[in-house]
Amino acid sequence: MNQLRDNLKTLGLSPNHIFQQVKDAISEDLAGGEDITSISTISETQVSTAEFTSRSAGVVSGLHVVAAVLEYCGINHYEVLVDEGSKVTAGKVLIRAQGNTQKLLLAERTALNFLSHLSGISTLVNTWVEEIAGTKCQIRDTRKTTPGLRNLEKFAVRMGGAINHRITLSESAIIKDNHILSTGSITAAYKAIKKAYPNKSIEIEVDSLEQFTEALTLKPDLILLDNMSVEMCLQAVEQNKGSVKLEASGGLSLKNAKAYANTGVDYLAVGALTHSAPALDIGLDFRKDK
């Protein structure tokens, strides 16, 4: 357990948070009862060897979350065979575990749910990263995450080769359309935040070049170009002349990502990285010991 804690910390994950998530997930699966199928059909003394195997090519993440699931379920003999963020081919064994068969089966679905979901995010992220390779632009995520899984999903984004946007509302300020509407103007919203939180970074979201001009005069830390065309982003980059970091978001796809990246913006913010990533096909297979 201590080694796993150290590994999680090295990966930028909170061990206590991960262990609580694992506990909650197993509790959800059992609902106060027990695994009636395994207990009815398998001897409580039976021991098995099981392998988590990728059935599709992709980028894997969440391997140490699986380790936490195994340990919580009483499986302490396991080996993580690849690094977090590794590109793997179909048929690659990711983790090999040995222990009580009933406990392995208890761990199976929760472990696979974490591993397949997070690896699916990392795989999709890597596709975006590779699509804009060769530009100065970077792919970033958003706060469009599954409630309760934000830290893990943003970890998966990092393992896919992209970078994180803000993780919490208290980390930095982003002035969006509803803030502008509520305060009366971009300038009013910006000044109010600057007065209340002078040391926090401020990003301003704009959806027109007119708004962009106003935002640019304030010299915020970042301006987000929301749902702007490639042509509008080009104009904004030219007008900006490198004075403020620029981010494009909204209407982005793998088909147009390179075109947006080539406008000269610094970031592409992509909500789909976390809210629309398909799970990577990974299975748990028992192996016959020879």
Order of alpha helices (4+ residues) and beta strands (2+ residues): alpha-alpha-alpha-beta-beta-alpha-beta-beta-beta-alpha-beta-alpha-beta-alpha-alpha-beta-alpha-beta-alpha-beta-alpha-beta-alpha-beta
